[in-house]
Amino acid sequence: MSVKRLTRSYNKMFAGVCGGIADYFEVDPTLVRACYAGLTLFTAGFPGVLLYIVLMFIMPNAD
């Protein structure tokens, strides 16, 4: 049995966070990026940017 891990992806635009989330949930990375950008804009920007920075440091790189 393989364990599924949330890691930063090599399919990246900036740091691979959205690509890693897309790989984990097996969806299109463009869809994740668009949803993330929309949510960030509609929540005044700061929480989304802060979350991205935190995830960038917490999520390990893909092997």
MIGU-944589 format. One line per field, with one value per atom (N, C-alpha, C, O, CB): residue number from 1; atom name; x, y, z. Coordinates in nm, 3 decimals, always signed. Each point is the difference from the previous one (the first is absolute). Glycine has a CB too. Example, Ala and Ser with C-alpha at 12.3 -4.5 7.8 and 13.67 -1.06 7.14 Angstrom:
BEGIN
num	(1/1/1/1/1/2/2/2/2/2) .
atomo	(N/CA/C/O/CB/N/CA/C/O/CB) .
x	(+1.319/-0.089/+0.090/+0.104/-0.293/+0.154/+0.082/-0.077/+0.051/+0.067) .
y	(-0.569/+0.119/+0.120/-0.002/-0.115/+0.222/+0.119/+0.109/+0.111/-0.174) .
z	(+0.780/+0.000/+0.000/+0.066/+0.059/-0.197/+0.006/+0.073/+0.017/-0.232) .
//
This chain:
BEGIN
num	(1/1/1/1/1/2/2/2/2/2/3/3/3/3/3/4/4/4/4/4/5/5/5/5/5/6/6/6/6/6/7/7/7/7/7/8/8/8/8/8/9/9/9/9/9/10/10/10/10/10/11/11/11/11/11/12/12/12/12/12/13/13/13/13/13/14/14/14/14/14/15/15/15/15/15/16/16/16/16/16/17/17/17/17/17/18/18/18/18/18/19/19/19/19/19/20/20/20/20/20/21/21/21/21/21/22/22/22/22/22/23/23/23/23/23/24/24/24/24/24/25/25/25/25/25/26/26/26/26/26/27/27/27/27/27/28/28/28/28/28/29/29/29/29/29/30/30/30/30/30/31/31/31/31/31/32/32/32/32/32/33/33/33/33/33/34/34/34/34/34/35/35/35/35/35/36/36/36/36/36/37/37/37/37/37/38/38/38/38/38/39/39/39/39/39/40/40/40/40/40/41/41/41/41/41/42/42/42/42/42/43/43/43/43/43/44/44/44/44/44/45/45/45/45/45/46/46/46/46/46/47/47/47/47/47/48/48/48/48/48/49/49/49/49/49/50/50/50/50/50/51/51/51/51/51/52/52/52/52/52/53/53/53/53/53/54/54/54/54/54/55/55/55/55/55/56/56/56/56/56/57/57/57/57/57/58/58/58/58/58/59/59/59/59/59/60/60/60/60/60/61/61/61/61/61/62/62/62/62/62/63/63/63/63/63) .
atomo	(N/CA/C/O/CB/N/CA/C/O/CB/N/CA/C/O/CB/N/CA/C/O/CB/N/CA/C/O/CB/N/CA/C/O/CB/N/CA/C/O/CB/N/CA/C/O/CB/N/CA/C/O/CB/N/CA/C/O/CB/N/CA/C/O/CB/N/CA/C/O/CB/N/CA/C/O/CB/N/CA/C/O/CB/N/CA/C/O/CB/N/CA/C/O/CB/N/CA/C/O/CB/N/CA/C/O/CB/N/CA/C/O/CB/N/CA/C/O/CB/N/CA/C/O/CB/N/CA/C/O/CB/N/CA/C/O/CB/N/CA/C/O/CB/N/CA/C/O/CB/N/CA/C/O/CB/N/CA/C/O/CB/N/CA/C/O/CB/N/CA/C/O/CB/N/CA/C/O/CB/N/CA/C/O/CB/N/CA/C/O/CB/N/CA/C/O/CB/N/CA/C/O/CB/N/CA/C/O/CB/N/CA/C/O/CB/N/CA/C/O/CB/N/CA/C/O/CB/N/CA/C/O/CB/N/CA/C/O/CB/N/CA/C/O/CB/N/CA/C/O/CB/N/CA/C/O/CB/N/CA/C/O/CB/N/CA/C/O/CB/N/CA/C/O/CB/N/CA/C/O/CB/N/CA/C/O/CB/N/CA/C/O/CB/N/CA/C/O/CB/N/CA/C/O/CB/N/CA/C/O/CB/N/CA/C/O/CB/N/CA/C/O/CB/N/CA/C/O/CB/N/CA/C/O/CB/N/CA/C/O/CB/N/CA/C/O/CB/N/CA/C/O/CB/N/CA/C/O/CB/N/CA/C/O/CB/N/CA/C/O/CB/N/CA/C/O/CB) .
x	(+0.084/-0.084/+0.090/+0.085/-0.271/+0.166/+0.080/-0.071/-0.123/+0.220/-0.017/-0.052/+0.005/+0.104/-0.029/-0.185/-0.008/+0.046/-0.051/-0.141/+0.288/+0.054/-0.022/+0.004/+0.167/-0.194/-0.014/+0.139/+0.061/-0.298/+0.286/+0.132/-0.008/-0.096/+0.204/-0.006/+0.006/+0.035/+0.079/-0.011/-0.127/+0.014/+0.110/+0.040/-0.282/+0.291/+0.092/-0.078/+0.058/+0.109/-0.299/-0.090/-0.036/-0.105/+0.012/+0.182/-0.020/+0.008/+0.066/+0.026/-0.163/+0.008/+0.090/+0.079/-0.312/+0.220/+0.081/+0.078/+0.122/-0.289/+0.099/+0.070/-0.052/+0.055/-0.015/-0.141/-0.051/-0.108/-0.040/+0.259/-0.270/-0.102/-0.131/-0.056/+0.164/-0.158/-0.127/+0.014/-0.093/+0.033/+0.175/+0.025/+0.000/-0.050/+0.181/-0.074/+0.001/-0.139/-0.034/+0.263/-0.309/-0.139/-0.077/-0.080/+0.088/+0.015/-0.067/+0.042/-0.084/+0.074/+0.138/+0.046/-0.063/-0.039/+0.256/-0.227/-0.057/-0.145/-0.041/+0.199/-0.236/-0.143/-0.029/-0.116/+0.066/+0.156/-0.010/-0.095/-0.090/+0.139/-0.027/-0.076/+0.099/+0.121/-0.313/+0.139/+0.082/+0.063/-0.071/-0.076/+0.280/+0.065/-0.054/-0.003/+0.205/-0.243/-0.054/-0.129/-0.024/+0.127/-0.184/-0.123/+0.030/-0.064/-0.050/+0.211/+0.038/+0.055/-0.034/+0.084/+0.034/+0.057/-0.109/+0.003/+0.210/-0.308/-0.109/-0.087/-0.037/+0.039/-0.036/-0.081/+0.075/-0.058/-0.056/+0.243/+0.080/+0.008/-0.013/+0.147/-0.112/+0.009/-0.133/-0.003/+0.177/-0.284/-0.132/-0.028/-0.046/-0.034/+0.108/-0.022/+0.089/-0.043/-0.020/+0.186/+0.091/-0.052/+0.004/+0.189/-0.241/-0.052/-0.126/-0.019/+0.117/-0.185/-0.126/+0.012/-0.095/-0.016/+0.229/+0.021/+0.100/+0.076/-0.127/+0.052/+0.085/+0.149/+0.083/-0.253/+0.205/+0.138/+0.093/+0.070/-0.108/+0.043/+0.102/-0.005/+0.105/-0.115/-0.108/+0.000/+0.048/+0.070/-0.258/+0.153/+0.042/+0.150/+0.063/-0.285/+0.279/+0.144/+0.075/+0.100/-0.137/-0.011/+0.063/-0.005/+0.099/-0.161/-0.054/-0.014/+0.096/+0.062/-0.301/+0.253/+0.091/+0.143/+0.073/-0.227/+0.196/+0.137/+0.024/+0.106/-0.103/-0.100/+0.014/+0.010/+0.087/-0.217/+0.042/+0.005/+0.129/+0.050/-0.297/+0.302/+0.124/+0.113/+0.088/-0.165/+0.077/+0.105/-0.030/+0.091/-0.038/-0.182/-0.037/-0.001/+0.045/-0.181/+0.084/-0.011/+0.139/+0.076/-0.307/+0.264/+0.131/-0.002/-0.106/+0.145/+0.080/+0.012/-0.035/+0.018/+0.159/-0.228/-0.028/+0.133/+0.102/-0.317/+0.213/+0.124/+0.040/+0.101/-0.157) .
y	(-0.117/+0.117/+0.125/+0.015/-0.141/+0.213/+0.122/+0.113/+0.011/-0.084/+0.154/+0.114/+0.123/+0.031/-0.132/+0.170/+0.121/+0.118/+0.021/-0.116/+0.174/+0.114/+0.129/+0.002/-0.151/+0.254/+0.133/+0.060/+0.033/-0.002/-0.015/+0.056/+0.110/+0.006/-0.225/+0.304/+0.102/-0.069/-0.094/+0.274/-0.134/-0.063/+0.064/+0.114/-0.172/-0.021/+0.057/+0.070/+0.073/-0.253/+0.160/+0.071/+0.131/+0.011/-0.227/+0.314/+0.120/+0.127/+0.008/-0.130/+0.222/+0.134/+0.085/+0.081/-0.103/+0.004/+0.078/-0.092/-0.008/+0.194/-0.255/-0.087/-0.143/-0.084/+0.283/-0.230/-0.135/-0.037/-0.117/+0.061/+0.153/-0.028/-0.040/-0.105/+0.267/-0.084/-0.032/-0.126/-0.080/+0.324/-0.262/-0.123/-0.122/-0.106/+0.238/-0.120/-0.111/-0.034/-0.117/+0.184/+0.035/-0.023/-0.068/-0.090/+0.292/-0.159/-0.061/-0.146/-0.085/+0.309/-0.253/-0.139/-0.085/-0.114/+0.193/-0.027/-0.074/-0.037/-0.113/+0.231/-0.023/-0.024/-0.049/-0.020/+0.195/-0.193/-0.050/+0.083/-0.053/-0.174/+0.360/+0.093/+0.083/-0.005/+0.014/+0.068/+0.084/+0.115/+0.070/-0.128/+0.077/+0.108/+0.139/+0.088/-0.231/+0.163/+0.130/+0.031/+0.115/-0.143/-0.073/+0.017/+0.040/+0.089/-0.258/+0.103/+0.033/+0.142/+0.075/-0.318/+0.279/+0.137/+0.105/+0.104/-0.195/+0.065/+0.096/+0.014/+0.112/-0.169/-0.054/+0.005/+0.071/+0.080/-0.294/+0.185/+0.064/+0.152/+0.078/-0.292/+0.253/+0.143/+0.069/+0.110/-0.158/-0.016/+0.058/+0.014/+0.105/-0.204/-0.006/+0.008/+0.105/+0.070/-0.311/+0.253/+0.101/+0.140/+0.086/-0.243/+0.181/+0.133/+0.034/+0.115/-0.140/-0.074/+0.025/+0.005/+0.036/-0.145/+0.072/+0.007/+0.110/-0.012/-0.234/+0.351/+0.117/-0.028/+0.084/-0.003/-0.195/-0.027/-0.048/-0.099/+0.265/-0.100/-0.030/-0.143/-0.064/+0.302/-0.292/-0.138/-0.102/-0.095/+0.160/-0.047/-0.092/+0.004/-0.105/+0.131/+0.092/+0.015/-0.058/-0.069/+0.275/-0.179/-0.053/-0.153/-0.065/+0.274/-0.267/-0.145/-0.060/-0.103/+0.124/+0.042/-0.052/-0.001/-0.097/+0.183/+0.021/+0.009/-0.107/-0.063/+0.309/-0.266/-0.102/-0.138/-0.079/+0.222/-0.173/-0.130/-0.019/-0.112/+0.117/+0.102/-0.008/-0.051/-0.072/+0.261/-0.152/-0.042/-0.133/-0.071/+0.309/-0.271/-0.123/-0.123/-0.107/+0.246/-0.124/-0.114/-0.043/+0.083/-0.006/-0.207/-0.046/-0.007/-0.007/-0.124/+0.132/-0.018/-0.141/-0.093/+0.268/-0.193/-0.135/-0.071/+0.063/+0.014/-0.207/-0.080/-0.008/-0.062/-0.069) .
z	(+0.000/+0.000/+0.000/+0.087/+0.036/-0.219/-0.006/+0.074/+0.000/-0.221/+0.284/+0.075/-0.089/-0.059/+0.280/-0.231/-0.082/+0.086/+0.110/-0.250/+0.088/+0.074/-0.077/-0.123/+0.230/-0.034/-0.059/-0.009/+0.101/-0.008/-0.216/-0.023/-0.106/-0.077/+0.139/-0.064/-0.105/-0.131/-0.002/+0.166/-0.271/-0.130/-0.083/+0.023/-0.015/-0.105/-0.099/-0.110/-0.080/+0.130/-0.055/-0.091/+0.070/+0.062/-0.168/+0.095/+0.080/-0.082/-0.103/+0.296/-0.142/-0.056/+0.091/-0.049/-0.056/+0.236/+0.093/+0.093/-0.009/-0.002/+0.100/+0.095/-0.001/+0.072/+0.068/-0.218/-0.010/+0.099/+0.007/-0.091/+0.160/+0.101/-0.067/+0.033/+0.125/-0.250/-0.067/-0.084/-0.009/+0.005/-0.059/-0.077/+0.090/-0.039/-0.125/+0.282/+0.095/+0.050/+0.016/+0.051/-0.041/+0.042/-0.113/+0.025/+0.129/-0.277/-0.116/-0.016/-0.029/-0.083/+0.130/-0.009/+0.110/-0.026/-0.075/+0.220/+0.112/-0.023/+0.027/+0.124/-0.203/-0.023/-0.143/-0.036/+0.206/-0.250/-0.138/-0.085/-0.065/+0.150/-0.084/-0.083/-0.082/+0.023/+0.145/-0.261/-0.086/+0.080/+0.072/-0.269/+0.188/+0.074/-0.035/+0.086/-0.076/-0.134/-0.040/+0.076/+0.036/-0.263/+0.250/+0.076/+0.145/+0.055/-0.204/+0.209/+0.138/+0.007/+0.092/-0.045/-0.142/-0.001/-0.017/+0.067/-0.162/+0.006/-0.022/+0.124/+0.038/-0.282/+0.306/+0.124/+0.111/+0.074/-0.140/+0.080/+0.104/-0.024/+0.093/-0.065/-0.152/-0.032/+0.028/+0.055/-0.230/+0.136/+0.026/+0.149/+0.045/-0.258/+0.289/+0.145/+0.065/+0.092/-0.093/-0.046/+0.056/-0.028/+0.088/-0.118/-0.090/-0.034/+0.078/+0.041/-0.268/+0.249/+0.069/+0.151/+0.069/-0.257/+0.242/+0.145/+0.034/+0.097/-0.076/-0.098/+0.022/-0.021/+0.035/+0.125/-0.215/-0.040/+0.107/-0.020/-0.144/+0.278/+0.101/+0.052/+0.006/+0.056/-0.022/+0.051/-0.103/+0.036/+0.113/-0.273/-0.105/-0.023/-0.017/-0.088/+0.104/-0.020/+0.120/-0.017/-0.123/+0.259/+0.121/+0.001/+0.033/+0.092/-0.160/-0.006/-0.101/+0.026/+0.042/-0.184/-0.103/+0.050/-0.021/-0.158/+0.246/+0.052/+0.106/+0.002/-0.050/+0.136/+0.104/-0.064/+0.037/+0.125/-0.259/-0.067/-0.078/-0.009/-0.007/-0.038/-0.075/+0.090/-0.047/-0.103/+0.277/+0.091/+0.069/+0.040/-0.005/-0.021/+0.071/-0.090/+0.040/+0.114/-0.277/-0.090/-0.050/-0.050/-0.020/+0.082/-0.051/-0.153/-0.061/+0.273/-0.272/-0.145/-0.039/+0.079/-0.088/-0.112/-0.052/-0.021/-0.030/-0.082/+0.126/-0.017/-0.144/-0.032/+0.231) .
//
